[in-house]
Structure formats: structure tokens, C-alpha cells
Amino acid sequence: EVQLVESGGGLVQPGGSLRLSCAASGFTVSSNYMSWVRQAPGKGLEWVSVIYSGGSTYYADSVKGRFTISRDNSKNTLYLQMNSLRAEDTAVYYCARDNNYYGHGYFDYWGQGTLVTVSS
Amino acid sequence: DIQMTQSPSSLSASVGDRVTITCRASQSISSYLNWYQQKPGKAPKLLIYAASSLQSGVPSRFSGSGSGTDFTLTISSLQPEDFATYYCQQSYTTFTFGPGTKVDIK
């Protein structure tokens, strides 16, 4: 059974850092594309970042230069390192498996989400 | 960047109603369009991928159509468990979600 479990969220001051983890089971993270998606309180979904199976990474403009996506193949875990955090980064952060159907990417499995609150 | 819009932003419907939600992309995205359902406090759930392919396990009352810039999600007969917010997502270049359409009970 495929499962994604996020952790690492919490309260952090503006300018601070936090690292989110997403532990996967039932499939191999390194063989798949993996994304982070966030949702500010009461707002819609915002794609944040993707890491491809080959290791290429891409980011939304809103987090470029501040966030880093990575993975640990030995732990089958995805990470999101978040630096220089701002109030507008406050959101529930989801990890998701980015499946691919003849080039059509879609998120077929999601974690339960972890809340990040940036506030003084 | 590709922008996504959805209409309506919200709608009220009754059980058994046929519901249609529209999604529009700011440029052609071929059929690189997905639909998700989200209930309060829960992660989104994939309904439709590649514009019209039904995800495994999703009831057949959900269907998707369209290509290029205009897409629709149709629920043929609304069920009580379908009251939720629906998002479209383009995957033509990285990803962008639409703003969502909230479906609530009339």
C-alpha cells in the first residue's frame, strides 16, 4: 500500500528555517517524480517544487532561492528545506507522488499534510 | 507562466443534479489537465488526469473533457459525498492549480 507521511512542521519566526520530511512506503521515491504542494489557511492549492527521478529540481517563483527539495534514497524520504521563511509561507505542506502517463504528470498519492506557521 | 481560472467559484446544488465546472488555461496546454477533489481538513484526491482519464477507484459519474485552453469537469448525478472543493491543475509546464470551485448543498 502506498503511503506518504509528512513531518517537521511547526511554528518558526520570520527569517527562520525549517526542514520538512515525507517518508514514503509502498513505492520507491527515487524512481518517481515527487512534489511539494502547499495550502495557506482558507486558500487554494499552490505547487511548490518537484524533483524528478533523474534528480532535476524545479521551484515555484515564490520560493525559488529559499527552498530546496531533496531526497534520501536510503531512507526512501523526500525533504523540503525552507530558509528565509516569511509570513506568507504559512500553510499546510503536502508531499505528493507525481505520476506520469505518457508525459502527463498528475498527483496520485498525497500525504496528510504538515502545518508550517511563520510568525513572531 | 500559465494561469488557470475556474468558473464558477462556488455553486449550490442538490443531490441528483448534474454539475459542470469549467477550467480555462491562459495558453494552450493540450490535454495536460487534471482535476482534484478536496474536502475540509483532507488532502486533495485525484479524480481525472490527462483531461479525460478517470483515476482508478473514482466513480463513473465523474467525467472530464476538453483540450487546448478550455476544460470541463462534470458530475452526472451529484451525491452527498461529492460536496467539496474542486481544483483543476495544468501539467504542461511544471504545475499550476486553478483557484477552486466549492460545491455546497442547496
Interface residues (C-beta under 8 A of the other chain):
Chain A: S35 V37 G44 L45 E46 W47 V50 Y58 A60 D61 Y94 N99 Y101 Y102 G103 H104 G105 Y106 F107 D108 W110 G111 Q112 G113
Chain B: D1 S31 Y32 N34 Y36 Q38 A43 P44 K45 L46 Y49 A50 S53 Q55 Y87 Q89 S91 T94 F95 T96 F97 G98 P99 G100
